[in-house]
Amino acid sequence: MTALVTEPQYLRLKRYILEGMASGQWPPNDRLPSEGELTRKFTVSRMTANRALKELADQGLITRVKGVGSFAAKPKAEATMIEVRDIRAEIAARDAQHSARVLQLVETRANDVLAAQFEIAVGARLFISEVLHSANGEPFQLEERYVNPRCARDYLEQDLTKTTAHAFLMQVAPLERAEHIIEAELPDERVAELLGLAEREPVLIMHRRTFSRRTVASVARLIYPASRFRLVGHFNVLGG
């Protein structure tokens, strides 16, 4: 018998507010329900209501004015030093031919880490794909990606040797913003073998979380052989 997955109350409140903002119920600068109003409507503690509003404010989705209330924030244009590009385009830019091997493409359930990243309940449905991308037959990137079914319900039906996760998601869940964390580490034996690495050869890992329509659409771990990849940033200095 399948256990019933219960969504945390603060996530329920966050979703209620975000859906109201997306539908136009609370357009930019409109006052949102107060902690007290949320407490009464959803029969939750004031601490739970405060957490929901605080997290939305920390994400820049609402603004809070002490002693006045919470307000729907104006949409913000965001830029990042790392361009979100399709891996096919990334490889083509190197005058190389892209190919892909799908290692897995299945449904899974969110553990506590993934639940926090996606802002969903532990045990909720997710899709996972693992694809090895190559440039002229040489391993270039190992892509490990979790996808929110609410944003891409047909994800498991895609042939990721003919299209890419990025290309499909851009069609069904247009990119609103992205977060990146980059780190270098020594890979485990499996990753080293898949990427064709020499002993103790490091990898560069890009952790990427993407948002669409105020929802976390995907969480990806993009693993590159450090010796075959470099990050390039372009900056414009205002007034200089």
C-alpha positions as CSV (number, residue, x, y, z in Angstrom):
1,M,0.0,0.0,0.0
2,T,1.5,3.4,-1.0
3,A,2.0,5.8,1.8
4,L,0.2,9.2,1.5
5,V,2.7,12.0,1.0
6,T,1.8,15.1,3.1
7,E,3.1,18.4,1.9
8,P,4.6,20.7,4.6
9,Q,2.2,23.4,5.6
10,Y,4.7,26.3,4.8
11,L,5.1,25.0,1.2
12,R,1.3,24.9,0.9
13,L,1.2,28.6,1.9
14,K,4.0,29.5,-0.4
15,R,2.2,27.8,-3.3
16,Y,-1.0,29.6,-2.5
17,I,0.6,33.0,-2.6
18,L,2.7,32.2,-5.7
19,E,-0.4,30.9,-7.6
20,G,-2.4,34.0,-6.5
21,M,0.4,36.3,-7.8
22,A,0.7,34.3,-11.1
23,S,-3.1,34.5,-11.7
24,G,-3.2,38.2,-11.2
25,Q,-5.1,38.0,-7.9
26,W,-2.2,40.0,-6.3
27,P,-0.4,42.0,-9.1
28,P,2.9,43.7,-8.4
29,N,2.8,46.0,-5.3
30,D,-0.5,44.6,-4.1
31,R,-0.7,43.8,-0.4
32,L,-0.6,40.1,0.4
33,P,-2.4,38.2,3.2
34,S,-0.8,38.9,6.6
35,E,0.6,36.2,8.9
36,G,-2.6,36.4,10.9
37,E,-4.8,36.0,7.9
38,L,-2.8,33.0,6.7
39,T,-2.9,31.5,10.2
40,R,-6.7,31.7,10.3
41,K,-7.3,30.6,6.7
42,F,-5.1,27.6,6.8
43,T,-5.3,26.8,10.5
44,V,-1.5,26.8,10.9
45,S,0.8,28.4,13.5
46,R,2.1,31.9,13.1
47,M,5.6,30.4,12.9
48,T,4.6,28.5,9.8
49,A,3.0,31.6,8.2
50,N,6.1,33.6,9.0
51,R,8.4,30.9,7.4
52,A,6.4,30.9,4.2
53,L,6.5,34.7,3.9
54,K,10.2,34.9,4.9
55,E,11.3,32.4,2.3
56,L,9.3,34.2,-0.4
57,A,11.0,37.4,0.6
58,D,14.5,35.8,0.7
59,Q,13.8,34.6,-2.9
60,G,12.9,38.2,-4.0
61,L,9.4,37.2,-4.9
62,I,7.7,39.4,-2.3
63,T,8.7,42.4,-0.2
64,R,8.0,42.8,3.5
65,V,7.8,46.2,5.2
66,K,8.0,46.0,9.0
67,G,4.7,47.2,10.6
68,V,3.0,47.5,7.2
69,G,2.8,44.1,5.6
70,S,3.9,41.9,2.7
71,F,3.6,42.9,-1.0
72,A,3.9,41.2,-4.4
73,A,7.3,42.1,-5.8
74,K,7.8,43.4,-9.3
75,P,9.4,40.9,-11.7
76,K,13.2,41.4,-11.8
77,A,15.4,40.8,-14.8
78,E,18.4,38.7,-13.7
79,A,21.8,38.1,-15.3
80,T,24.4,35.5,-14.5
81,M,28.1,35.2,-15.4
82,I,27.4,31.8,-16.8
83,E,25.1,31.5,-19.8
84,V,22.6,28.8,-19.7
85,R,23.3,27.1,-23.1
86,D,22.2,23.9,-24.8
87,I,25.0,21.3,-24.6
88,R,24.6,20.8,-28.4
89,A,25.3,24.5,-29.0
90,E,28.2,24.4,-26.5
91,I,29.8,21.5,-28.4
92,A,29.0,23.0,-31.8
93,A,30.8,26.2,-30.8
94,R,33.9,24.0,-30.5
95,D,33.4,22.8,-34.1
96,A,32.6,19.3,-32.8
97,Q,29.8,16.8,-33.4
98,H,27.5,16.1,-30.4
99,S,26.3,12.7,-29.5
100,A,24.6,11.4,-26.4
101,R,24.1,8.1,-24.5
102,V,21.2,7.9,-22.1
103,L,22.2,6.0,-18.9
104,Q,18.8,6.3,-17.1
105,L,15.5,8.1,-17.6
106,V,13.0,7.1,-14.9
107,E,10.6,8.2,-12.2
108,T,11.9,8.6,-8.6
109,R,10.9,10.1,-5.3
110,A,12.3,13.1,-3.5
111,N,14.5,12.6,-0.6
112,D,15.0,15.3,2.0
113,V,17.7,17.1,0.1
114,L,15.8,17.1,-3.2
115,A,12.6,18.1,-1.4
116,A,14.3,21.2,0.0
117,Q,15.8,22.0,-3.4
118,F,12.5,21.7,-5.2
119,E,10.4,23.1,-2.3
120,I,8.2,20.0,-2.4
121,A,7.3,17.3,0.1
122,V,9.6,14.4,0.9
123,G,8.5,11.4,-1.2
124,A,6.9,13.5,-4.0
125,R,7.4,12.4,-7.6
126,L,10.3,13.5,-9.6
127,F,11.9,12.4,-12.9
128,I,15.6,11.7,-13.2
129,S,17.8,11.5,-16.3
130,E,21.5,10.7,-16.6
131,V,23.0,11.4,-20.0
132,L,26.7,11.2,-21.2
133,H,27.3,13.9,-23.8
134,S,30.3,13.5,-26.1
135,A,32.1,15.8,-28.6
136,N,33.5,13.9,-31.6
137,G,33.1,10.7,-29.7
138,E,35.1,11.9,-26.6
139,P,33.2,12.2,-23.3
140,F,32.5,15.9,-22.6
141,Q,29.8,16.2,-19.9
142,L,27.9,13.8,-17.6
143,E,24.5,15.4,-17.0
144,E,22.6,14.2,-13.9
145,R,19.2,16.0,-13.9
146,Y,16.1,15.9,-11.7
147,V,12.9,17.3,-13.3
148,N,9.7,18.5,-11.7
149,P,6.7,16.6,-13.3
150,R,4.5,19.7,-12.8
151,C,6.7,21.5,-15.3
152,A,7.4,18.7,-17.8
153,R,4.9,15.9,-17.5
154,D,6.1,14.2,-20.7
155,Y,9.8,14.3,-19.8
156,L,10.1,10.5,-19.6
157,E,8.8,10.1,-23.2
158,Q,11.6,12.2,-24.7
159,D,14.4,10.6,-26.8
160,L,17.4,12.4,-25.2
161,T,19.7,11.1,-27.9
162,K,17.8,13.2,-30.4
163,T,16.9,16.2,-28.3
164,T,18.4,17.5,-25.1
165,A,16.8,18.1,-21.7
166,H,17.6,21.8,-22.0
167,A,15.9,22.1,-25.4
168,F,12.8,20.2,-24.3
169,L,12.5,22.1,-21.0
170,M,12.9,25.5,-22.8
171,Q,9.8,24.6,-24.8
172,V,7.5,23.4,-22.0
173,A,9.0,25.3,-19.0
174,P,10.6,28.6,-20.3
175,L,13.5,29.7,-18.2
176,E,12.7,32.4,-15.7
177,R,16.0,32.3,-13.7
178,A,18.8,30.0,-12.8
179,E,21.2,29.5,-9.8
180,H,24.7,28.1,-10.2
181,I,27.3,26.7,-7.8
182,I,30.6,25.5,-9.2
183,E,33.2,23.3,-7.5
184,A,36.1,21.0,-8.4
185,E,36.6,17.6,-6.9
186,L,38.0,14.2,-7.5
187,P,35.3,11.9,-9.1
188,D,34.3,8.5,-7.9
189,E,35.4,5.4,-10.0
190,R,32.1,5.3,-12.0
191,V,32.2,8.9,-13.1
192,A,36.0,8.7,-13.9
193,E,35.3,5.7,-16.1
194,L,32.4,7.3,-17.9
195,L,34.3,10.4,-18.6
196,G,37.5,8.5,-19.6
197,L,39.6,10.2,-16.9
198,A,43.2,9.4,-15.9
199,E,43.8,8.4,-12.2
200,R,43.1,11.3,-9.8
201,E,42.1,13.6,-12.7
202,P,39.7,16.2,-11.3
203,V,36.3,17.2,-12.6
204,L,34.5,20.5,-12.6
205,I,30.9,20.3,-11.4
206,M,28.3,22.9,-12.1
207,H,25.2,22.6,-9.8
208,R,22.3,24.3,-11.5
209,R,18.8,25.0,-10.3
210,T,16.3,26.4,-12.8
211,F,13.0,28.2,-12.3
212,S,10.0,28.5,-14.6
213,R,6.7,30.3,-13.7
214,R,7.9,30.7,-10.1
215,T,8.4,27.0,-9.8
216,V,11.7,25.0,-9.5
217,A,11.7,23.1,-12.8
218,S,14.9,21.2,-12.6
219,V,18.0,20.5,-10.5
220,A,21.1,19.4,-12.4
221,R,24.6,18.3,-11.7
222,L,26.8,18.9,-14.8
223,I,30.1,17.1,-14.6
224,Y,33.0,18.1,-16.9
225,P,36.6,16.7,-17.1
226,A,38.6,19.7,-15.7
227,S,41.3,19.3,-18.4
228,R,38.8,19.6,-21.2
229,F,36.6,22.5,-20.0
230,R,37.0,26.1,-18.8
231,L,34.6,28.7,-17.7
232,V,34.6,32.1,-19.4
233,G,32.8,35.1,-18.0
234,H,32.1,38.4,-19.8
235,F,31.5,41.5,-17.8
236,N,30.5,45.1,-18.7
237,V,31.8,47.7,-16.3
238,L,29.4,50.6,-16.0
239,G,31.0,54.0,-16.4
240,G,34.4,52.5,-17.2
